[in-house]
Amino acid sequence: MKEAVARGTKQISWKQSVEIASMIRGKKTETAKKMLEKVIKMEMPVKFKRFNESAGHRSGIGPGKYPVKASHEILQLLKSAEANAQHQGISNSKITHIITSKCSTRRYGRQGWKGKRTYIEVKVGND
């Protein structure tokens, strides 16, 4: 089984990225891209299963939010992974592996010492 990988460090909330990753894990790339675009347009909320303390109730899913910035960054990584898959000759691709983990929050400059940073890895393979 061939796989294409895209990974990156983004300045987004780790908690939101965990919930987005659980929403699109195992889906086809076209379906996942449409879902993320709907979240960015605020047409479809992301169900928050784990980090749902301040999440309001959304009809049909329960606690949910619209993490627009995190969805946009994950969508860019997903498009990159899909382009890598097409370059390797993989068609009809599916998200086989997606993880998000915390990066170092230490940084320099006027922004201070702490910041939200998340490491994301997306693997795309064929069915």
N, CA and C atoms as an extended XYZ file, in Angstrom:
381
Properties=species:S:1:pos:R:3:atomname:S:1:resname:S:1:resid:I:1 pbc="F F F"
N         0.852       -1.189        0.000 N   MET     1
C         0.000        0.000        0.000 CA  MET     1
C         0.886        1.236        0.000 C   MET     1
N         0.679        2.091       -0.993 N   LYS     2
C         1.438        3.325       -1.082 CA  LYS     2
C         0.776        4.401       -0.232 C   LYS     2
N         1.612        5.265        0.359 N   GLU     3
C         1.097        6.371        1.161 CA  GLU     3
C         1.880        7.634        0.834 C   GLU     3
N         1.177        8.754        0.883 N   ALA     4
C         1.803       10.066        0.731 CA  ALA     4
C         1.619       10.820        2.040 C   ALA     4
N         2.640       11.588        2.430 N   VAL     5
C         2.642       12.245        3.740 CA  VAL     5
C         2.780       13.745        3.567 C   VAL     5
N         2.083       14.475        4.428 N   ALA     6
C         2.283       15.922        4.561 CA  ALA     6
C         2.294       16.222        6.047 C   ALA     6
N         3.278       17.017        6.474 N   ARG     7
C         3.363       17.360        7.888 CA  ARG     7
C         3.792       18.805        8.026 C   ARG     7
N         3.399       19.395        9.147 N   GLY     8
C         3.768       20.780        9.373 CA  GLY     8
C         3.467       21.238       10.778 C   GLY     8
N         4.054       22.380       11.136 N   THR     9
C         3.820       23.019       12.422 CA  THR     9
C         2.981       24.259       12.172 C   THR     9
N         1.834       24.334       12.811 N   LYS    10
C         0.904       25.438       12.591 CA  LYS    10
C         0.624       26.156       13.902 C   LYS    10
N         0.294       27.425       13.815 N   GLN    11
C        -0.042       28.198       15.005 CA  GLN    11
C        -1.555       28.178       15.206 C   GLN    11
N        -2.049       27.014       15.619 N   ILE    12
C        -3.473       26.832       15.869 CA  ILE    12
C        -3.650       26.117       17.199 C   ILE    12
N        -4.882       26.079       17.667 N   SER    13
C        -5.197       25.426       18.927 CA  SER    13
C        -5.072       23.909       18.790 C   SER    13
N        -4.363       23.290       19.725 N   TRP    14
C        -4.203       21.842       19.702 CA  TRP    14
C        -5.533       21.146       19.962 C   TRP    14
N        -6.325       21.663       20.878 N   LYS    15
C        -7.600       21.025       21.213 CA  LYS    15
C        -8.546       21.017       20.020 C   LYS    15
N        -8.609       22.135       19.297 N   GLN    16
C        -9.472       22.185       18.124 CA  GLN    16
C        -8.970       21.244       17.037 C   GLN    16
N        -7.665       21.155       16.876 N   SER    17
C        -7.122       20.286       15.829 CA  SER    17
C        -7.368       18.809       16.140 C   SER    17
N        -7.388       18.436       17.423 N   VAL    18
C        -7.695       17.056       17.803 CA  VAL    18
C        -9.120       16.700       17.384 C   VAL    18
N       -10.054       17.594       17.627 N   GLU    19
C       -11.453       17.325       17.284 CA  GLU    19
C       -11.669       17.287       15.766 C   GLU    19
N       -10.977       18.161       15.036 N   ILE    20
C       -11.097       18.159       13.578 CA  ILE    20
C       -10.509       16.871       13.010 C   ILE    20
N        -9.372       16.441       13.558 N   ALA    21
C        -8.742       15.213       13.086 CA  ALA    21
C        -9.635       13.997       13.309 C   ALA    21
N       -10.306       13.952       14.458 N   SER    22
C       -11.201       12.816       14.710 CA  SER    22
C       -12.413       12.853       13.788 C   SER    22
N       -12.794       14.059       13.316 N   MET    23
C       -13.943       14.173       12.413 CA  MET    23
C       -13.604       13.650       11.022 C   MET    23
N       -12.387       13.901       10.526 N   ILE    24
C       -12.070       13.540        9.133 CA  ILE    24
C       -11.263       12.252        9.014 C   ILE    24
N       -10.883       11.636       10.107 N   ARG    25
C       -10.074       10.410       10.061 CA  ARG    25
C       -10.849        9.289        9.366 C   ARG    25
N       -10.210        8.637        8.394 N   GLY    26
C       -10.821        7.522        7.689 CA  GLY    26
C       -11.705        7.914        6.516 C   GLY    26
N       -11.880        9.193        6.265 N   LYS    27
C       -12.739        9.654        5.167 CA  LYS    27
C       -11.917        9.760        3.875 C   LYS    27
N       -12.621        9.770        2.753 N   LYS    28
C       -11.971       10.035        1.475 CA  LYS    28
C       -11.557       11.505        1.455 C   LYS    28
N       -10.511       11.822        0.699 N   THR    29
C        -9.982       13.185        0.717 CA  THR    29
C       -10.979       14.195        0.169 C   THR    29
N       -11.743       13.824       -0.836 N   GLU    30
C       -12.741       14.748       -1.395 CA  GLU    30
C       -13.821       15.057       -0.355 C   GLU    30
N       -14.273       14.040        0.345 N   THR    31
C       -15.297       14.233        1.382 CA  THR    31
C       -14.758       15.095        2.515 C   THR    31
N       -13.533       14.835        2.932 N   ALA    32
C       -12.933       15.598        4.025 CA  ALA    32
C       -12.743       17.057        3.639 C   ALA    32
N       -12.340       17.312        2.398 N   LYS    33
C       -12.160       18.698        1.954 CA  LYS    33
C       -13.491       19.442        1.938 C   LYS    33
N       -14.544       18.775        1.488 N   LYS    34
C       -15.868       19.412        1.486 CA  LYS    34
C       -16.334       19.708        2.910 C   LYS    34
N       -16.073       18.775        3.827 N   MET    35
C       -16.468       18.991        5.229 CA  MET    35
C       -15.720       20.184        5.822 C   MET    35
N       -14.419       20.277        5.579 N   LEU    36
C       -13.635       21.383        6.123 CA  LEU    36
C       -14.039       22.721        5.510 C   LEU    36
N       -14.379       22.719        4.227 N   GLU    37
C       -14.847       23.960        3.597 CA  GLU    37
C       -16.183       24.406        4.179 C   GLU    37
N       -17.048       23.453        4.522 N   LYS    38
C       -18.312       23.808        5.173 CA  LYS    38
C       -18.082       24.376        6.566 C   LYS    38
N       -17.090       23.850        7.285 N   VAL    39
C       -16.765       24.380        8.612 CA  VAL    39
C       -16.237       25.802        8.492 C   VAL    39
N       -15.399       26.055        7.476 N   ILE    40
C       -14.846       27.394        7.271 CA  ILE    40
C       -15.953       28.397        6.944 C   ILE    40
N       -16.959       27.963        6.177 N   LYS    41
C       -18.096       28.837        5.852 CA  LYS    41
C       -19.122       28.904        6.980 C   LYS    41
N       -18.873       28.158        8.067 N   MET    42
C       -19.754       28.077        9.225 CA  MET    42
C       -21.128       27.502        8.867 C   MET    42
N       -21.130       26.532        7.964 N   GLU    43
C       -22.355       25.827        7.593 CA  GLU    43
C       -22.489       24.510        8.347 C   GLU    43
N       -21.356       23.962        8.821 N   MET    44
C       -21.375       22.681        9.514 CA  MET    44
C       -20.452       22.756       10.725 C   MET    44
N       -20.951       22.459       11.925 N   PRO    45
C       -20.082       22.512       13.110 CA  PRO    45
C       -19.277       21.229       13.276 C   PRO    45
N       -18.204       21.338       14.051 N   VAL    46
C       -17.386       20.182       14.409 CA  VAL    46
C       -17.849       19.700       15.773 C   VAL    46
N       -18.140       18.416       15.880 N   LYS    47
C       -18.575       17.862       17.159 CA  LYS    47
C       -17.383       17.781       18.108 C   LYS    47
N       -17.531       18.376       19.281 N   PHE    48
C       -16.477       18.346       20.288 CA  PHE    48
C       -16.805       17.260       21.293 C   PHE    48
N       -16.062       16.146       21.240 N   LYS    49
C       -16.311       15.013       22.116 CA  LYS    49
C       -15.504       15.112       23.401 C   LYS    49
N       -14.274       15.589       23.299 N   ARG    50
C       -13.362       15.560       24.426 CA  ARG    50
C       -13.226       16.918       25.117 C   ARG    50
N       -13.035       17.972       24.354 N   PHE    51
C       -12.816       19.309       24.908 CA  PHE    51
C       -14.080       20.141       24.707 C   PHE    51
N       -15.151       19.777       25.395 N   ASN    52
C       -16.453       20.391       25.133 CA  ASN    52
C       -16.977       21.219       26.305 C   ASN    52
N       -16.104       21.755       27.150 N   GLU    53
C       -16.559       22.469       28.335 CA  GLU    53
C       -17.348       23.729       27.981 C   GLU    53
N       -16.868       24.522       27.030 N   SER    54
C       -17.556       25.768       26.696 CA  SER    54
C       -18.247       25.695       25.338 C   SER    54
N       -18.427       24.487       24.817 N   ALA    55
C       -19.055       24.321       23.508 CA  ALA    55
C       -20.572       24.359       23.652 C   ALA    55
N       -21.199       25.179       22.828 N   GLY    56
C       -22.654       25.270       22.845 CA  GLY    56
C       -23.295       24.101       22.131 C   GLY    56
N       -24.582       23.914       22.353 N   HIS    57
C       -25.320       22.816       21.732 CA  HIS    57
C       -25.643       23.172       20.285 C   HIS    57
N       -25.362       22.265       19.379 N   ARG    58
C       -25.703       22.413       17.967 CA  ARG    58
C       -26.707       21.324       17.615 C   ARG    58
N       -27.696       21.677       16.823 N   SER    59
C       -28.757       20.726       16.527 CA  SER    59
C       -28.222       19.541       15.743 C   SER    59
N       -28.558       18.362       16.191 N   GLY    60
C       -28.180       17.137       15.509 CA  GLY    60
C       -26.885       16.515       15.977 C   GLY    60
N       -25.980       17.279       16.610 N   ILE    61
C       -24.696       16.691       17.006 CA  ILE    61
C       -24.389       16.870       18.481 C   ILE    61
N       -25.012       17.806       19.156 N   GLY    62
C       -24.695       18.055       20.564 CA  GLY    62
C       -23.685       19.172       20.689 C   GLY    62
N       -22.675       19.017       21.557 N   PRO    63
C       -21.700       20.099       21.730 CA  PRO    63
C       -20.827       20.258       20.485 C   PRO    63
N       -20.749       21.472       19.972 N   GLY    64
C       -19.964       21.706       18.769 CA  GLY    64
C       -19.526       23.147       18.646 C   GLY    64
N       -18.512       23.362       17.804 N   LYS    65
C       -17.976       24.696       17.541 CA  LYS    65
C       -17.637       24.811       16.060 C   LYS    65
N       -17.241       26.020       15.672 N   TYR    66
C       -16.812       26.294       14.312 CA  TYR    66
C       -15.350       26.758       14.334 C   TYR    66
N       -14.375       25.852       14.413 N   PRO    67
C       -12.963       26.254       14.439 CA  PRO    67
C       -12.465       26.599       13.036 C   PRO    67
N       -12.665       27.848       12.633 N   VAL    68
C       -12.400       28.271       11.262 CA  VAL    68
C       -10.905       28.262       10.944 C   VAL    68
N       -10.083       28.871       11.808 N   LYS    69
C        -8.650       28.981       11.528 CA  LYS    69
C        -7.984       27.607       11.497 C   LYS    69
N        -8.308       26.761       12.457 N   ALA    70
C        -7.721       25.425       12.504 CA  ALA    70
C        -8.160       24.595       11.293 C   ALA    70
N        -9.411       24.738       10.878 N   SER    71
C        -9.908       24.010        9.706 CA  SER    71
C        -9.184       24.459        8.446 C   SER    71
N        -8.930       25.752        8.342 N   HIS    72
C        -8.224       26.275        7.171 CA  HIS    72
C        -6.801       25.714        7.085 C   HIS    72
N        -6.098       25.667        8.200 N   GLU    73
C        -4.724       25.160        8.208 CA  GLU    73
C        -4.678       23.659        7.913 C   GLU    73
N        -5.610       22.896        8.470 N   ILE    74
C        -5.646       21.448        8.210 CA  ILE    74
C        -6.049       21.182        6.759 C   ILE    74
N        -6.916       22.022        6.197 N   LEU    75
C        -7.305       21.889        4.800 CA  LEU    75
C        -6.101       22.088        3.882 C   LEU    75
N        -5.239       23.051        4.208 N   GLN    76
C        -4.034       23.261        3.407 CA  GLN    76
C        -3.122       22.026        3.446 C   GLN    76
N        -2.946       21.441        4.633 N   LEU    77
C        -2.121       20.236        4.745 CA  LEU    77
C        -2.741       19.066        3.981 C   LEU    77
N        -4.055       18.953        4.034 N   LEU    78
C        -4.746       17.872        3.334 CA  LEU    78
C        -4.581       18.011        1.820 C   LEU    78
N        -4.662       19.241        1.321 N   LYS    79
C        -4.454       19.468       -0.112 CA  LYS    79
C        -3.021       19.129       -0.513 C   LYS    79
N        -2.072       19.438        0.352 N   SER    80
C        -0.677       19.114        0.085 CA  SER    80
C        -0.465       17.604        0.052 C   SER    80
N        -1.056       16.890        0.985 N   ALA    81
C        -0.936       15.429        1.009 CA  ALA    81
C        -1.588       14.810       -0.223 C   ALA    81
N        -2.707       15.373       -0.650 N   GLU    82
C        -3.385       14.855       -1.844 CA  GLU    82
C        -2.546       15.105       -3.098 C   GLU    82
N        -1.889       16.265       -3.165 N   ALA    83
C        -1.012       16.550       -4.304 CA  ALA    83
C         0.184       15.597       -4.307 C   ALA    83
N         0.726       15.297       -3.130 N   ASN    84
C         1.818       14.324       -3.042 CA  ASN    84
C         1.361       12.938       -3.504 C   ASN    84
N         0.134       12.577       -3.158 N   ALA    85
C        -0.409       11.273       -3.564 CA  ALA    85
C        -0.586       11.203       -5.078 C   ALA    85
N        -1.070       12.282       -5.674 N   GLN    86
C        -1.239       12.294       -7.125 CA  GLN    86
C         0.109       12.207       -7.834 C   GLN    86
N         1.122       12.828       -7.250 N   HIS    87
C         2.462       12.760       -7.834 CA  HIS    87
C         3.022       11.332       -7.789 C   HIS    87
N         2.658       10.589       -6.749 N   GLN    88
C         3.107        9.207       -6.624 CA  GLN    88
C         2.221        8.225       -7.391 C   GLN    88
N         1.173        8.717       -8.017 N   GLY    89
C         0.298        7.858       -8.801 CA  GLY    89
C        -0.823        7.223       -8.006 C   GLY    89
N        -1.134        7.764       -6.836 N   ILE    90
C        -2.215        7.233       -6.014 CA  ILE    90
C        -3.489        7.991       -6.361 C   ILE    90
N        -4.504        7.278       -6.812 N   SER    91
C        -5.787        7.922       -7.114 CA  SER    91
C        -6.845        7.394       -6.156 C   SER    91
N        -7.941        8.098       -6.050 N   ASN    92
C        -9.043        7.710       -5.161 CA  ASN    92
C        -8.532        7.544       -3.725 C   ASN    92
N        -7.877        8.583       -3.234 N   SER    93
C        -7.167        8.490       -1.961 CA  SER    93
C        -8.094        8.662       -0.756 C   SER    93
N        -7.603        8.172        0.377 N   LYS    94
C        -8.343        8.153        1.630 CA  LYS    94
C        -7.367        8.508        2.753 C   LYS    94
N        -7.848        9.216        3.782 N   ILE    95
C        -6.995        9.586        4.909 CA  ILE    95
C        -6.798        8.335        5.766 C   ILE    95
N        -5.577        7.809        5.766 N   THR    96
C        -5.293        6.599        6.526 CA  THR    96
C        -4.767        6.902        7.914 C   THR    96
N        -4.149        8.071        8.087 N   HIS    97
C        -3.500        8.381        9.364 CA  HIS    97
C        -3.446        9.895        9.516 C   HIS    97
N        -3.945       10.412       10.624 N   ILE    98
C        -3.819       11.838       10.915 CA  ILE    98
C        -3.607       11.983       12.420 C   ILE    98
N        -2.537       12.678       12.788 N   ILE    99
C        -2.262       12.911       14.197 CA  ILE    99
C        -1.999       14.396       14.418 C   ILE    99
N        -2.304       14.841       15.616 N   THR   100
C        -1.972       16.199       16.034 CA  THR   100
C        -1.335       16.097       17.409 C   THR   100
N        -0.282       16.841       17.607 N   SER   101
C         0.370       16.841       18.906 CA  SER   101
C         0.877       18.237       19.213 C   SER   101
N         1.104       18.488       20.491 N   LYS   102
C         1.553       19.803       20.918 CA  LYS   102
C         3.009       20.019       20.535 C   LYS   102
N         3.302       21.216       20.077 N   CYS   103
C         4.676       21.626       19.810 CA  CYS   103
C         5.186       22.402       21.014 C   CYS   103
N         6.415       22.807       20.925 N   SER   104
C         6.970       23.680       21.940 CA  SER   104
C         6.226       25.011       21.919 C   SER   104
N         5.868       25.520       23.081 N   THR   105
C         5.174       26.805       23.140 CA  THR   105
C         6.155       27.947       23.350 C   THR   105
N         7.412       27.628       23.472 N   ARG   106
C         8.418       28.649       23.721 CA  ARG   106
C         8.805       29.323       22.421 C   ARG   106
N         8.719       30.630       22.386 N   ARG   107
C         9.128       31.387       21.212 CA  ARG   107
C         9.649       32.744       21.651 C   ARG   107
N        10.213       33.476       20.739 N   TYR   108
C        10.857       34.735       21.081 CA  TYR   108
C        10.180       35.893       20.363 C   TYR   108
N        10.535       37.105       20.732 N   GLY   109
C        10.014       38.279       20.049 CA  GLY   109
C         8.966       38.996       20.870 C   GLY   109
N         8.275       39.885       20.226 N   ARG   110
C         7.287       40.719       20.905 CA  ARG   110
C         6.069       39.928       21.370 C   ARG   110
N         5.824       38.768       20.787 N   GLN   111
C         4.644       37.981       21.143 CA  GLN   111
C         4.770       37.340       22.515 C   GLN   111
N         5.942       37.338       23.089 N   GLY   112
C         6.106       36.754       24.406 CA  GLY   112
C         6.675       35.350       24.341 C   GLY   112
N         6.608       34.651       25.438 N   TRP   113
C         7.234       33.350       25.555 CA  TRP   113
C         6.309       32.194       25.230 C   TRP   113
N         5.021       32.390       25.300 N   LYS   114
C         4.101       31.279       25.085 CA  LYS   114
C         3.259       31.528       23.838 C   LYS   114
N         2.902       30.458       23.171 N   GLY   115
C         2.057       30.551       22.000 CA  GLY   115
C         1.454       29.202       21.671 C   GLY   115
N         0.349       29.213       20.958 N   LYS   116
C        -0.290       27.966       20.553 CA  LYS   116
C         0.386       27.473       19.280 C   LYS   116
N         0.962       26.285       19.354 N   ARG   117
C         1.570       25.682       18.180 CA  ARG   117
C         1.256       24.193       18.178 C   ARG   117
N         0.944       23.682       17.012 N   THR   118
C         0.522       22.289       16.877 CA  THR   118
C         1.269       21.633       15.726 C   THR   118
N         1.709       20.405       15.947 N   TYR   119
C         2.347       19.605       14.908 CA  TYR   119
C         1.273       18.679       14.325 C   TYR   119
N         1.132       18.696       13.017 N   ILE   120
C         0.097       17.888       12.355 CA  ILE   120
C         0.757       17.029       11.270 C   ILE   120
N         0.357       15.767       11.229 N   GLU   121
C         0.851       14.849       10.198 CA  GLU   121
C        -0.344       14.149        9.564 C   GLU   121
N        -0.408       14.199        8.238 N   VAL   122
C        -1.499       13.586        7.486 CA  VAL   122
C        -0.901       12.591        6.504 C   VAL   122
N        -1.390       11.339        6.547 N   LYS   123
C        -0.989       10.317        5.585 CA  LYS   123
C        -2.212        9.934        4.759 C   LYS   123
N        -1.999        9.909        3.455 N   VAL   124
C        -3.071        9.615        2.516 CA  VAL   124
C        -2.655        8.391        1.715 C   VAL   124
N        -3.554        7.439        1.596 N   GLY   125
C        -3.272        6.223        0.829 CA  GLY   125
C        -4.466        5.822       -0.014 C   GLY   125
N        -4.283        4.785       -0.803 N   ASN   126
C        -5.403        4.311       -1.610 CA  ASN   126
C        -6.255        3.346       -0.796 C   ASN   126
N        -7.455        3.079       -1.313 N   ASP   127
C        -8.383        2.210       -0.603 CA  ASP   127
C        -7.812        0.888       -0.449 C   ASP   127
